[in-house]
Amino acid sequence: MTPRLPRGLLGRVAGHAWRARLVSLVRYAAVSAISTTVGLTCLALLVVVGHWPAGWANLVGTGLGTIPSFELNRRWVWHRNDRRSLAREVVPFCVLSLVELIASSLAVHAVAGWTAHQGWPSGVRTVADLVASVATYGALWVAQYIILDRALFARRPEHGAGPAPVEQELEQARS
């Protein structure tokens, strides 16, 4: 026989878990907005002001945007304030960012070549480069959230970390 929860408790527990996940997603979106703004600002400045090739500008912009992305996701979204692990967190995050960068760079390079071949003005080509970069990262955004949540920044009780914030919310709702 399965123990029954008091009436309404399951709804409150599920509601707390849902709210905690929603807060996590909103914070993740905010971090994405911050790191995207850093990356795109660098991309646009390097292309327009510095006359860099779009692919190289995207490389530098993405690299600079990765720094706040790692720290804000780790600390603010997943509440990881313990010592960061180079092997379990930093390197995999950089590899994930590199995969995204390669996909974005290929898209930006293709769009830059096509718009130049079409004879589009410089400002329009730059906007097309930005759209290609945002579209590529947007397509990978959900997958990255799942990887960060389930693997990269998941709590590991065997390393002394306490329960994840969602589990803390559930425990508070049960008491």
C-alpha positions as CSV (number, residue, x, y, z in Angstrom):
1,M,0.0,0.0,0.0
2,T,1.3,3.4,-0.9
3,P,1.2,6.1,1.7
4,R,-1.1,9.0,0.9
5,L,-0.1,12.6,1.2
6,P,-2.4,15.0,3.0
7,R,-4.9,16.5,0.6
8,G,-3.4,19.6,-1.2
9,L,0.2,18.9,-0.2
10,L,1.0,17.3,-3.6
11,G,-0.3,20.3,-5.3
12,R,1.8,22.6,-3.1
13,V,4.9,20.5,-3.6
14,A,4.4,20.4,-7.4
15,G,3.7,24.1,-7.4
16,H,7.0,24.8,-5.5
17,A,9.0,22.6,-7.9
18,W,7.4,24.3,-10.9
19,R,8.1,27.8,-9.5
20,A,11.7,26.9,-8.7
21,R,12.2,25.6,-12.2
22,L,10.5,28.7,-13.6
23,V,12.9,31.0,-11.6
24,S,15.8,28.9,-12.8
25,L,14.7,29.3,-16.5
26,V,14.1,33.1,-16.1
27,R,17.6,33.5,-14.5
28,Y,19.1,31.3,-17.3
29,A,17.4,33.5,-19.9
30,A,18.8,36.7,-18.2
31,V,22.3,35.2,-18.2
32,S,21.9,34.4,-21.8
33,A,20.8,38.0,-22.5
34,I,23.8,39.4,-20.7
35,S,26.4,37.1,-22.4
36,T,24.7,37.5,-25.8
37,T,24.8,41.3,-25.4
38,V,28.5,41.1,-24.5
39,G,29.2,38.8,-27.5
40,L,27.1,40.7,-30.1
41,T,28.5,44.1,-29.0
42,C,32.0,42.9,-29.5
43,L,31.0,41.2,-32.8
44,A,29.4,44.4,-34.1
45,L,32.2,46.7,-32.9
46,L,34.9,44.5,-34.4
47,V,33.2,44.2,-37.7
48,V,32.0,47.8,-38.1
49,V,34.7,49.8,-36.3
50,G,37.7,47.4,-36.5
51,H,36.8,46.1,-40.0
52,W,37.5,42.5,-38.8
53,P,36.3,39.5,-40.8
54,A,32.9,38.4,-39.3
55,G,34.2,35.0,-38.4
56,W,37.1,36.2,-36.3
57,A,35.0,38.9,-34.7
58,N,32.4,36.3,-33.7
59,L,35.2,34.1,-32.2
60,V,36.4,37.0,-30.0
61,G,32.9,38.1,-29.1
62,T,31.8,34.7,-28.1
63,G,34.9,34.1,-26.1
64,L,34.3,37.3,-24.1
65,G,30.6,36.4,-23.6
66,T,31.5,33.0,-22.2
67,I,33.2,34.4,-19.1
68,P,30.1,36.0,-17.6
69,S,28.0,33.1,-18.9
70,F,29.9,30.5,-16.9
71,E,30.1,32.5,-13.6
72,L,26.5,33.8,-13.6
73,N,25.1,30.4,-14.6
74,R,27.1,28.6,-12.0
75,R,26.5,31.0,-9.1
76,W,23.1,32.7,-9.8
77,V,21.1,30.1,-11.8
78,W,22.4,26.8,-10.2
79,H,23.5,28.3,-6.8
80,R,27.0,26.7,-7.0
81,N,29.2,28.7,-4.6
82,D,31.6,25.8,-3.8
83,R,35.0,25.5,-5.3
84,R,34.7,25.1,-9.1
85,S,36.2,22.0,-10.7
86,L,38.4,22.5,-13.7
87,A,37.8,18.9,-15.0
88,R,34.0,18.6,-14.2
89,E,32.8,22.2,-14.9
90,V,35.2,24.6,-16.6
91,V,36.6,22.3,-19.3
92,P,33.1,20.8,-20.2
93,F,31.6,24.3,-20.2
94,C,34.3,25.6,-22.5
95,V,33.9,22.5,-24.8
96,L,30.1,23.2,-24.9
97,S,30.8,26.8,-25.7
98,L,33.3,25.8,-28.4
99,V,30.7,23.6,-30.1
100,E,28.2,26.4,-30.0
101,L,30.9,28.8,-31.3
102,I,31.8,26.5,-34.2
103,A,28.1,26.2,-35.2
104,S,27.6,30.0,-34.9
105,S,30.8,30.8,-36.7
106,L,29.9,28.5,-39.6
107,A,26.5,30.2,-39.8
108,V,28.0,33.8,-39.6
109,H,30.6,32.9,-42.2
110,A,28.0,31.5,-44.6
111,V,25.7,34.5,-44.2
112,A,28.6,37.0,-44.5
113,G,29.7,35.4,-47.7
114,W,26.2,35.2,-49.1
115,T,25.3,38.8,-48.3
116,A,28.7,40.1,-49.6
117,H,28.1,38.2,-52.9
118,Q,24.6,39.7,-53.1
119,G,26.2,43.2,-52.8
120,W,24.3,44.2,-49.6
121,P,25.5,47.3,-47.8
122,S,27.9,46.9,-44.9
123,G,25.3,47.8,-42.2
124,V,22.7,45.3,-43.6
125,R,25.4,42.6,-43.8
126,T,26.3,43.3,-40.1
127,V,22.7,42.9,-39.1
128,A,22.5,39.6,-41.1
129,D,25.7,38.4,-39.3
130,L,24.1,39.2,-35.9
131,V,20.9,37.4,-36.8
132,A,22.8,34.4,-37.9
133,S,24.7,34.3,-34.6
134,V,21.6,34.7,-32.5
135,A,19.6,32.2,-34.5
136,T,22.3,29.5,-34.1
137,Y,22.7,30.1,-30.4
138,G,18.9,30.2,-29.9
139,A,18.6,26.8,-31.5
140,L,21.1,25.4,-29.0
141,W,19.7,27.2,-26.0
142,V,17.4,24.5,-24.7
143,A,19.9,21.7,-25.1
144,Q,22.5,23.8,-23.2
145,Y,20.0,24.3,-20.3
146,I,19.4,20.6,-20.0
147,I,23.1,19.8,-20.1
148,L,23.9,22.4,-17.4
149,D,21.0,21.4,-15.2
150,R,21.4,17.6,-15.4
151,A,25.1,17.2,-15.8
152,L,27.5,20.1,-15.5
153,F,26.1,22.1,-12.5
154,A,24.0,19.3,-11.0
155,R,24.5,18.9,-7.2
156,R,26.8,16.0,-6.3
157,P,26.1,14.9,-2.7
158,E,29.2,12.7,-2.7
159,H,31.3,15.9,-2.9
160,G,29.7,17.5,0.2
161,A,27.3,19.7,-1.7
162,G,23.8,20.1,-0.2
163,P,20.6,19.4,-2.1
164,A,19.9,21.5,-5.2
165,P,17.6,24.6,-4.7
166,V,14.7,22.7,-6.3
167,E,15.0,19.9,-3.8
168,Q,15.3,22.5,-1.0
169,E,12.0,24.0,-2.1
170,L,10.4,20.5,-2.1
171,E,11.7,19.8,1.4
172,Q,10.4,23.1,2.7
173,A,7.0,22.4,1.2
174,R,6.8,19.0,2.8
175,S,7.5,20.4,6.3
